[in-house]
Amino acid sequence: MSNTVTFPRLPALNSQAPKALQRNYTNTYHGFELSDPFHWLKDPSYPKVDDKDVIAYLEQENDYFAQFIEPQQPLVERLYQEFKGREQPQETSVPWVKNGYEYRWYFPEGKEYKVWLRKPLAGGDEVVILDENIQAQGKKFYSVASVSVSPDNQYLAWSFDDDGSERFSIRVKNLLSGELQADKIEQTSGELVWSADSQQFLYTLVSDEWRPYLVKAHTLGQADATDVSIYEEKDSGFFIHLGKTSSGQYVLIATGSHTFGEVYTLPSGDFAAKPQLLAGRDIKMEYDVDHAHGQFFIRSNDQHKNFRVATVADLAPTYDNWRTLIAGSDSHYITGVTAFAEQLVIEEKVNGLEQIRLRAYDGAEYTIEFPEAVYSAGLGNNPEFSQPHLRISYESMVSPHTVYDYQLASKKLLLRKQQDIPSGYDASQYQTERLWATARDGMKVPISIVYKKGFKQDGSQPMHLYAYGAYGMGMTPEFSKVNLSLLDRGFSYAIAHVRGGDELGYQWYLDGKLDKRSNTFNDFIDVAEFLIKQGYVSQGNISISGRSAGGELMGAVTVQRPDLWRSVILGVPFVDVLNTMLDDSLPLTPIEWPEWGNPITSKADYATIASYSPYDNIAKVAYPPMMVTGGINDPRVTYWEPAKWTAKMRAYKTDNNLLVMRMHMGAGHFSSSGRYARLKDDAQEFAFMLLAHGIHD
């Protein structure tokens, strides 16, 4: 089959595609010469982007994208209305109880953002505590990270990002008077934790390079210049995260890389105390912590790659005193441990499926049973340490998102809410399967697939294949409202659970990183060929997509096997792996070396990354139609990665297939922030995909 995949009946554009200048830029590493003629697209003043040539090129690409998408507005609008019709106009959460109040949020009809409310359990009116729509007025982007009420119920602190840079500001509101306080803190990670007396909260500052590095304590009513430093992380490869134990007695300061770290505890009633280290980074393990009844409960991979659960007295929590409560297991991959007043909740994966196990403090255990064979389940919002139920989130590829309260006394699931589809949805019309493909090295790779009943397994119907495959972040078989628009048009939708995720345990993650990264790409290609051989789809009739590190995967499989794909959507793609890992001035580079390798110090790592880095492996061959997205304020995958990929691909590809890039000039890694604005982005991407398959309605 020819490598050229035509883009059926696509109207001709009014102008030629933008052509970026090529400027000589060459360096030598470990004896290898690396040329990058589009290096200039990285603005020298980054994170400020004001280079006229850079801006001009990005605007040309956006103009070119507009020329493509504007004639397709009837299809885009139809898709958008389909997506919107599946949204509840006044979507509301299931209420939750915390500290004498019932809380909930909802979306007002036609609005982009949430309104947060509460009412006292003792009786009284429900009142608005935060209206994100008011706060977002006049802003192109608005994203809230934390909404946190003080223990005395008097103050609300929330953090928000208004440009997509993920540099969050914190504001405070007096809930008794309704007045906004003068307190305002800038350049934070978005996390915050209140003190027990409600007079202070902890937050983390981010550096100019966007690294959360300094924990400070803010006292209400005082200028942030007087805030006290609690902990500073000086290792450029470590990021800080803040949390609080379920008991509420301790604040947790976790600092680490992708592969190991350490945790400090601080009494929530005494921010002046010295943070206490549980186990040092020299042990080279990952661990996280919760607390109940005078003990810390620790999930760690120091003795088994799939993690164990250990306990230690909170008065003497040093590593030597840790004792195993639940041993690590080859078959049970422990992904989380949460302590409640009456039991521990252990979240785990068994043969690729999520399970929730409850363990009473006397040792009695049982596992919650769910109604389907293939599903996604995990803990929901459980803010109270002692409660008669456990809130659980559940869904599958055919079952919309569902909230259950698992009744601890009766051991039964109580349905609280299932996502409603206003325009109509009948789960009995759809079918899901769990398949297993054999990779070229003999490993069995799981696949989750869904399609509308009546699907013909003869290769005649199109497929959308998705994957991520990095950082040990497994993709679960979840329900997608927008994907119904594909299924109802005859598509199947499949997730390739490739190595690099953690679907089959921690080793599954290890086998898709560093010098084993090629397994991720091979798995994806082998899954596609398996699906072709089994008749689920035919070669060249598969559209693929992935975001961020998943975009890196899409780039790699595009340059390796362009003949397999009908179209490719690369969302904020991490495609310039080699150049990024060579630039230690970037915020994420040092912390990413344990994931990808350090090509600065290691010749072997350089050679490995160079062998697959998508940008560096673009060849002068034909490629399928591609849509690329980026965000100019993205701190995770910087804007020049999708821009350079697009520029080089234009210069090299030998086909006439469409290549477009949509660069959000006022957003970051997560695209548009409003619920309807995101649907418009999705509609454009789906329109691109459908048109690639010759579908115009």
C-alpha positions in Angstrom: 0.0 0.0 0.0 1.3 3.5 -0.8 2.5 5.7 2.0 0.3 8.5 0.6 -3.1 8.7 2.2 -5.3 11.2 0.4 -7.5 13.7 2.2 -10.9 13.1 0.4 -12.7 16.0 -1.2 -10.9 18.6 0.9 -11.5 22.1 -0.6 -8.3 23.8 -1.7 -7.0 26.5 0.5 -6.7 30.1 -0.6 -3.0 30.3 0.0 0.1 28.1 0.2 1.1 26.7 3.5 3.5 28.8 5.7 7.1 28.1 5.1 9.4 28.8 8.1 12.9 30.1 7.5 15.8 27.7 8.1 18.7 29.1 10.0 21.9 27.3 10.6 22.3 26.1 14.2 24.6 23.2 14.8 26.2 21.7 17.9 28.3 18.6 18.6 27.5 16.2 21.5 29.6 13.1 22.2 31.1 13.3 18.7 27.6 13.5 17.1 26.7 16.6 15.1 23.1 17.9 15.7 21.7 20.3 13.3 18.4 22.2 14.1 17.5 24.7 11.4 14.3 25.7 13.3 15.9 26.3 16.7 15.2 30.0 16.2 11.5 29.3 17.0 12.4 29.2 20.6 12.2 32.8 21.7 15.5 33.8 23.4 13.5 35.7 26.1 11.3 32.7 27.0 9.0 32.4 29.0 8.3 35.8 27.5 7.4 35.4 23.8 7.9 38.6 21.9 10.3 37.8 19.1 8.7 39.3 15.9 9.7 36.5 13.7 8.4 33.9 16.1 5.1 35.6 16.5 4.7 36.2 12.8 5.3 32.5 12.0 2.8 31.4 14.7 0.2 33.8 13.4 0.7 32.6 9.8 0.1 29.1 10.9 -3.1 30.1 12.8 -4.2 32.0 9.7 -3.6 28.9 7.6 -5.6 26.8 10.1 -8.4 29.3 9.9 -8.5 29.0 6.1 -8.9 25.2 6.5 -11.5 25.2 9.3 -13.7 28.1 8.3 -15.2 26.3 5.2 -15.8 23.3 7.5 -17.9 25.3 9.9 -21.1 23.4 9.1 -19.4 20.2 10.2 -17.7 21.8 13.2 -20.9 23.4 14.3 -22.8 20.1 13.9 -20.3 18.3 16.0 -20.2 21.1 18.6 -24.0 20.9 18.9 -23.8 17.1 19.3 -21.2 17.5 22.1 -23.2 20.3 23.7 -26.4 18.3 23.6 -24.8 15.7 25.7 -23.9 18.2 28.5 -26.3 18.9 31.3 -27.1 22.6 30.9 -26.9 22.9 34.7 -24.6 20.1 35.5 -24.2 19.7 39.3 -22.1 17.6 41.6 -23.3 15.2 44.2 -23.2 17.1 47.5 -20.5 16.3 50.0 -20.3 17.0 53.7 -17.3 18.6 55.5 -17.1 20.0 58.9 -20.8 20.7 59.5 -21.6 22.0 56.0 -22.9 20.5 52.8 -21.0 21.6 49.7 -21.7 21.3 46.0 -20.8 22.9 42.7 -22.8 23.4 39.5 -22.5 25.0 36.1 -25.1 27.7 35.4 -26.9 27.2 32.1 -24.8 28.6 29.2 -21.9 29.4 31.5 -18.3 28.2 31.1 -17.3 27.8 34.8 -18.5 26.4 38.1 -20.3 28.1 41.0 -19.5 26.7 44.4 -22.1 26.7 47.2 -22.6 25.5 50.8 -25.2 25.3 53.4 -25.0 24.4 57.2 -26.2 21.0 58.1 -27.9 22.5 61.2 -30.2 24.4 58.9 -30.0 27.6 56.9 -29.8 28.9 53.3 -27.5 27.7 50.7 -25.1 30.4 49.7 -22.6 31.0 46.9 -19.0 30.9 48.2 -17.3 31.3 44.8 -18.6 32.0 41.3 -15.8 31.3 38.8 -17.7 33.0 36.0 -17.5 36.3 37.8 -13.8 35.9 38.5 -13.2 34.9 34.9 -14.9 38.0 33.4 -12.7 39.7 30.9 -10.2 36.8 30.8 -9.6 34.5 27.8 -8.5 31.8 30.2 -9.4 30.9 33.8 -8.6 27.7 35.6 -9.1 27.0 39.4 -6.7 24.5 41.1 -7.8 24.6 44.7 -11.0 25.7 46.5 -10.3 25.3 50.3 -12.4 26.4 53.3 -10.6 27.0 56.6 -11.2 24.6 59.5 -13.2 27.2 61.3 -15.4 27.6 58.2 -14.8 31.3 58.1 -12.4 31.8 55.1 -12.2 30.5 51.6 -8.9 30.4 49.8 -8.7 29.5 46.2 -6.0 29.4 43.5 -6.4 30.3 39.9 -4.4 30.6 36.6 -5.7 33.2 34.2 -3.3 32.7 31.2 -2.6 29.0 31.0 1.0 29.3 32.4 0.1 27.3 35.5 1.5 30.0 37.7 -1.4 30.3 40.2 -2.5 33.3 42.2 -4.2 32.8 45.6 -7.0 35.0 46.9 -8.9 34.8 50.2 -12.6 35.6 50.9 -14.3 36.1 54.3 -17.3 33.8 54.1 -19.1 35.5 57.0 -18.9 39.0 55.6 -18.7 38.0 51.9 -15.7 40.4 51.5 -12.6 39.7 49.5 -9.5 40.0 51.7 -6.4 42.0 50.8 -4.3 38.8 50.9 -3.0 38.0 47.4 -0.1 35.7 46.6 1.3 35.2 43.1 3.5 32.7 41.3 2.4 29.6 43.2 1.9 25.9 42.2 -1.8 26.2 43.1 -1.7 23.9 46.2 -2.5 25.2 49.6 -3.1 23.7 53.1 -4.7 25.5 56.1 -3.4 25.5 59.6 -5.6 24.0 62.3 -6.3 27.4 63.8 -7.3 28.8 60.4 -4.9 31.8 60.7 -2.3 30.5 58.3 -2.0 28.4 55.2 1.0 26.9 53.4 1.6 27.3 49.7 4.5 26.6 47.3 6.2 29.2 45.1 7.3 28.3 41.6 10.7 29.5 40.3 11.2 31.5 37.1 11.7 28.1 35.4 8.3 26.9 36.8 9.7 24.6 39.4 7.7 24.3 42.7 10.6 24.8 45.1 9.8 26.8 48.2 7.0 26.2 50.8 6.0 29.3 52.7 3.5 30.0 55.5 1.1 32.9 55.0 -0.6 34.6 57.9 -4.0 36.1 57.1 -4.1 39.9 56.9 -0.3 40.2 56.5 1.7 41.1 53.4 3.1 38.2 51.6 6.6 39.8 52.0 6.4 38.7 55.6 5.6 35.0 54.8 7.9 32.5 56.5 9.9 30.0 54.6 9.2 26.4 55.8 11.1 24.2 53.3 13.2 24.9 50.2 14.1 22.3 47.7 17.4 23.0 46.0 17.7 20.0 43.7 16.6 21.2 40.3 15.4 17.7 39.5 12.9 17.7 42.4 9.4 19.3 42.6 7.4 19.9 45.8 3.8 18.9 46.4 1.7 19.8 49.4 -1.1 17.7 51.1 -2.7 16.9 54.3 -3.4 13.6 55.9 -6.9 12.2 56.1 -6.9 12.6 59.9 -6.2 16.3 59.4 -3.4 16.2 62.0 -0.4 16.5 59.6 0.6 18.5 56.6 2.7 16.6 54.1 5.5 18.2 52.1 6.5 15.7 49.4 9.5 16.4 47.2 10.8 14.2 44.5 11.4 13.3 40.9 9.6 10.8 38.7 11.4 7.9 40.3 12.1 8.7 43.9 11.7 11.3 46.6 11.0 12.0 50.3 8.2 13.2 52.5 8.3 15.6 55.5 5.5 15.9 58.0 4.5 19.0 59.9 1.8 19.2 62.6 -1.2 21.1 61.2 -1.4 22.9 64.5 2.1 24.1 64.6 3.6 25.5 61.4 6.6 26.8 63.5 7.7 23.2 64.2 10.6 21.6 62.2 9.4 19.4 59.4 10.1 15.8 60.2 11.6 13.5 57.5 10.2 10.0 57.2 12.7 8.5 54.9 15.5 10.2 52.9 15.9 10.4 49.2 19.1 8.4 49.5 17.0 5.2 49.8 15.9 5.8 46.2 12.3 4.9 46.6 8.8 6.3 45.8 6.5 6.6 48.7 3.4 8.5 49.9 1.9 8.8 53.3 -1.4 9.0 55.2 -2.2 9.0 58.9 -4.8 7.6 61.4 -4.9 6.6 65.0 -1.3 7.6 65.9 0.2 5.8 62.9 1.5 6.8 59.5 0.5 4.4 56.7 3.0 4.4 53.9 2.8 3.1 50.3 6.4 2.4 49.1 8.3 0.5 46.5 11.4 0.0 48.6 10.8 -3.8 48.9 8.7 -4.6 45.9 8.2 -2.9 42.6 4.4 -3.1 42.9 4.6 -1.4 46.3 3.9 -2.5 49.9 2.0 -0.8 52.7 4.0 -0.1 55.9 3.1 1.4 59.2 5.1 3.4 61.7 4.2 5.3 64.9 3.8 9.0 64.3 6.1 9.9 67.3 9.0 7.9 65.9 8.5 7.6 62.1 12.0 7.1 60.9 12.6 4.5 58.2 14.2 1.9 60.5 10.9 1.7 62.4 8.7 1.0 59.4 6.9 -2.4 59.6 5.1 -4.1 56.7 1.3 -4.3 56.9 0.6 -5.5 53.4 3.5 -7.1 51.4 4.1 -6.3 47.8 2.7 -8.7 45.2 3.5 -9.6 41.7 -0.3 -9.8 40.9 -1.6 -6.8 42.9 -0.2 -3.4 42.0 -1.0 -1.0 44.8 -1.7 2.5 43.4 -3.0 4.2 46.5 -3.7 4.0 50.3 -6.1 6.2 52.1 -6.7 6.0 55.9 -10.2 6.5 57.3 -11.4 6.3 60.9 -12.6 2.7 60.6 -10.5 1.2 57.7 -7.8 1.6 55.2 -8.8 1.8 51.5 -6.3 0.2 49.1 -6.6 1.1 45.4 -4.9 -1.4 43.2 -4.7 -2.9 39.7 -5.1 -6.6 39.1 -4.5 -7.9 35.6 -5.0 -4.4 34.2 -8.3 -3.6 36.1 -8.8 -1.2 38.9 -10.0 -2.6 42.3 -10.8 -1.1 45.6 -10.0 -3.2 48.7 -11.1 -2.3 52.2 -9.0 -3.4 55.2 -10.3 -2.9 58.8 -7.8 -2.1 61.4 -8.3 -5.6 62.9 -7.1 -7.1 59.6 -10.4 -8.1 58.0 -10.4 -7.4 54.3 -12.9 -7.5 51.4 -13.0 -6.1 47.8 -15.8 -4.1 46.4 -17.6 -5.9 43.5 -18.6 -3.9 40.4 -21.3 -4.7 37.8 -19.1 -4.9 34.7 -16.1 -7.0 33.7 -14.2 -4.1 32.2 -14.5 -0.7 33.9 -12.7 2.1 35.7 -13.2 2.7 39.4 -11.6 4.8 42.1 -12.1 6.9 45.2 -14.3 9.9 44.8 -14.6 13.0 47.0 -14.2 11.7 50.7 -13.3 14.8 52.8 -14.5 13.4 56.1 -12.2 11.2 58.2 -15.2 9.4 59.7 -18.3 8.7 57.6 -20.7 5.8 57.1 -20.0 5.4 53.4 -17.2 5.6 50.9 -17.8 7.7 47.8 -16.6 6.0 44.6 -16.4 7.1 41.0 -17.2 4.4 38.4 -17.6 4.2 34.6 -16.8 2.0 31.6 -16.6 2.6 27.9 -20.4 2.1 27.7 -21.5 3.2 31.2 -21.5 7.0 31.8 -19.7 8.4 34.8 -21.4 7.2 38.0 -21.1 8.2 41.6 -21.8 5.6 44.2 -21.8 5.7 48.0 -20.5 2.4 49.2 -22.4 1.7 52.5 -19.8 0.3 54.9 -22.4 -1.4 57.1 -24.4 -3.2 54.4 -21.5 -3.5 51.9 -23.8 -2.3 49.1 -23.4 0.3 46.4 -25.9 3.1 46.6 -26.3 5.0 43.4 -26.0 8.7 43.9 -25.8 9.9 40.3 -25.1 8.7 36.8 -24.1 11.2 34.2 -27.2 12.1 32.2 -27.0 12.5 28.4 -29.8 15.0 27.6 -29.8 14.3 23.9 -30.3 10.6 24.6 -28.1 7.6 25.2 -28.9 3.8 25.2 -26.0 1.8 26.5 -27.5 -1.4 25.1 -26.7 -0.1 21.6 -22.9 -0.3 22.2 -20.4 -3.1 22.8 -17.0 -3.0 24.6 -14.3 -5.7 24.6 -10.9 -6.3 26.2 -8.5 -7.7 23.6 -4.9 -8.8 23.9 -2.3 -8.2 21.2 1.0 -10.1 21.1 3.8 -7.6 20.7 6.9 -8.5 18.6 8.8 -9.5 21.7 6.0 -11.8 22.9 4.5 -9.5 25.5 0.7 -9.4 25.7 -0.6 -5.8 25.3 -4.2 -5.1 26.5 -6.6 -3.2 24.3 -9.9 -1.6 25.3 -12.3 -1.2 22.4 -15.9 0.1 22.0 -18.2 0.2 19.0 -21.9 0.4 18.1 -23.7 -2.9 17.8 -23.9 -4.0 14.2 -20.2 -3.3 13.8 -18.8 -5.4 11.0 -15.5 -7.1 11.8 -14.4 -7.2 8.2 -12.0 -4.2 8.2 -14.5 -1.9 6.4 -15.2 0.5 9.2 -12.9 3.3 10.4 -11.1 3.4 13.8 -9.8 6.0 16.2 -6.8 4.6 18.1 -5.6 6.4 21.2 -2.7 5.9 23.7 -0.5 7.7 26.2 2.2 5.4 27.5 4.5 7.4 29.8 5.2 8.3 33.4 3.4 5.2 34.7 0.1 6.9 33.9 -2.3 4.1 32.8 -5.2 4.9 30.5 -8.5 3.5 32.0 -11.5 2.4 29.9 -13.6 5.5 30.6 -16.8 6.8 29.1 -16.5 9.6 26.5 -19.4 11.8 25.6 -17.6 13.3 22.6 -16.6 9.9 21.2 -20.3 9.0 20.7 -20.1 11.2 17.6 -17.5 8.8 16.2 -19.3 5.6 17.2 -22.6 6.8 15.8 -20.8 7.4 12.5 -19.5 3.9 12.3 -16.1 4.3 14.0 -14.7 2.0 16.6 -12.6 3.6 19.4 -9.7 1.8 20.9 -7.2 2.4 23.6 -3.8 0.7 23.3 -2.5 0.1 26.8 1.1 0.3 25.8 4.2 -0.1 28.0 5.2 3.1 29.7 1.8 3.3 31.5 1.1 1.2 34.6 -1.8 -0.9 33.5 -0.1 -4.2 34.2 2.0 -3.0 37.1 5.1 -1.0 37.8 7.2 -3.1 35.6 4.9 -2.2 32.7 6.0 1.4 33.3 9.7 0.5 33.6 9.6 -1.4 30.3 8.5 1.8 28.5 11.1 4.3 29.6 14.8 5.2 29.2 16.5 2.6 26.9 13.3 0.6 26.7 11.3 3.5 25.3 11.0 1.9 21.9 8.7 -0.7 23.4 6.0 1.9 23.7 6.2 2.7 20.0 6.4 -1.0 19.0 3.5 -1.9 21.2 1.3 0.8 19.5 2.2 -0.3 16.0 1.8 -4.0 16.9 -1.6 -3.3 18.4 -2.6 -1.6 15.2 -1.4 -4.5 13.1 -3.2 -7.0 15.4 -6.5 -5.0 15.0 -6.0 -5.1 11.2 -5.4 -8.8 11.2 -8.4 -9.5 13.3 -10.7 -7.5 11.0 -11.5 -4.6 13.3 -10.0 -2.2 10.8 -7.9 -2.1 7.6 -4.5 -0.6 7.0 -4.7 3.2 6.3 -8.2 3.5 7.9 -7.0 4.3 11.4 -6.9 7.8 12.8 -4.7 8.2 15.8 -4.3 10.8 18.5 -2.4 11.5 21.7 -1.5 14.5 23.9 1.7 15.6 25.5 3.9 12.5 26.0 1.1 10.7 24.1 1.8 13.3 21.3 5.5 12.1 21.4 4.2 8.6 20.8 2.0 9.8 17.9 5.1 11.6 16.4 7.2 8.5 16.7 4.8 6.1 15.1 4.0 8.6 12.4 7.7 8.8 11.3 8.1 5.0 11.7 5.0 3.8 10.0 3.2 6.5 8.1 1.5 3.9 5.9 -0.7 2.7 8.8 -2.6 5.9 9.5 -5.4 7.8 7.9 -4.8 10.9 10.0 -2.8 12.0 13.0 -3.7 14.5 15.7 -0.8 15.6 17.9 -2.0 17.5 20.9 0.7 19.7 22.6 3.2 17.0 21.5 6.5 16.4 23.2 8.2 15.7 19.9 11.5 17.5 20.3 12.8 15.1 22.9 16.5 15.3 22.2 16.8 19.1 22.1 14.7 19.5 25.2 16.7 16.9 27.2 19.9 18.8 26.1 18.6 22.1 27.5 19.0 22.1 31.2 17.7 25.7 31.5 14.2 24.5 30.8 12.0 23.9 33.9 11.1 20.3 33.2 14.5 19.0 31.8 16.3 18.0 35.0 13.3 16.3 36.5 12.7 14.5 33.2 16.1 12.9 32.9 15.2 9.8 35.0 12.3 9.3 32.5 14.0 9.8 29.2 17.8 9.8 30.0 20.4 12.5 30.2 22.0 13.1 26.8 24.3 15.8 28.2 26.3 13.4 30.4 25.6 10.0 28.7 26.6 9.1 25.2 24.4 6.1 25.3 21.4 8.1 26.4 22.1 10.6 23.6 22.2 7.8 21.0 19.0 6.2 22.4 17.0 9.4 22.3 18.3 10.4 18.9 17.2 7.0 17.5 13.5 7.8 18.2 13.1 11.5 18.9 10.2 12.3 16.5 11.5 15.7 15.4 14.9 14.4 14.6 13.6 11.4 12.6 11.4 13.3 10.1 12.4 12.0 6.7 11.7 13.0 3.1 8.8 10.7 2.6 5.0 10.9 2.4 3.0 11.4 5.6 -0.7 11.2 6.4 -2.7 14.3 7.1 -1.8 15.9 10.5 -3.3 18.4 12.9 -1.0 19.8 15.5 -2.0 21.8 18.6 0.0 23.9 21.0 -0.3 26.6 23.7 2.0 29.6 23.8 1.9 29.7 27.6 2.4 25.9 28.0 5.1 25.3 30.6 5.1 21.5 30.2 5.5 21.1 26.4 6.8 24.5 25.3 5.1 26.1 22.3 8.2 25.7 20.0 7.9 21.9 20.0 4.7 21.7 18.0 5.9 24.7 16.0 9.2 23.2 15.1 7.6 19.8 14.3 5.2 21.6 11.9 7.9 23.7 10.3 10.2 20.7 9.7 7.5 18.4 8.6 6.4 21.0 6.0 10.0 21.3 4.7 10.5 17.5 4.5 7.3 15.7 3.6 6.8 14.7 -0.1 3.0 14.5 -0.1 0.2 17.0 -0.6 -1.7 15.9 2.5 -3.0 18.6 4.8 -0.8 19.7 7.7 -2.3 22.3 10.0 -1.3 23.7 13.4 -3.6 25.5 15.9 -1.6 27.5 18.4 -3.6 28.9 21.3 -2.1 32.4 21.9 -3.8 32.8 25.3 -3.7 29.3 26.8 -1.3 26.6 27.9 -1.0 22.8 28.1 -4.7 22.1 28.7 -6.1 24.1 25.8 -9.2 26.2 26.4 -10.4 26.5 30.0 -14.2 26.8 29.7 -16.4 23.7 29.4 -18.0 24.9 26.1 -14.7 26.4 24.7 -13.1 22.9 25.1 -15.9 21.4 23.2 -15.3 23.8 20.3 -11.6 22.7 20.3 -12.8 19.1 20.3 -15.2 19.8 17.4 -12.4 21.1 15.2 -10.2 18.1 15.9 -13.1 15.7 15.2 -14.0 17.5 12.0 -10.4 17.1 10.8 -10.5 13.4 11.6 -13.9 12.9 9.9 -12.8 14.7 6.8 -9.7 12.6 6.6 -12.1 9.6 6.3 -14.2 11.3 3.7 -17.1 12.0 6.1 -18.6 15.4 5.7 -21.6 15.2 8.0 
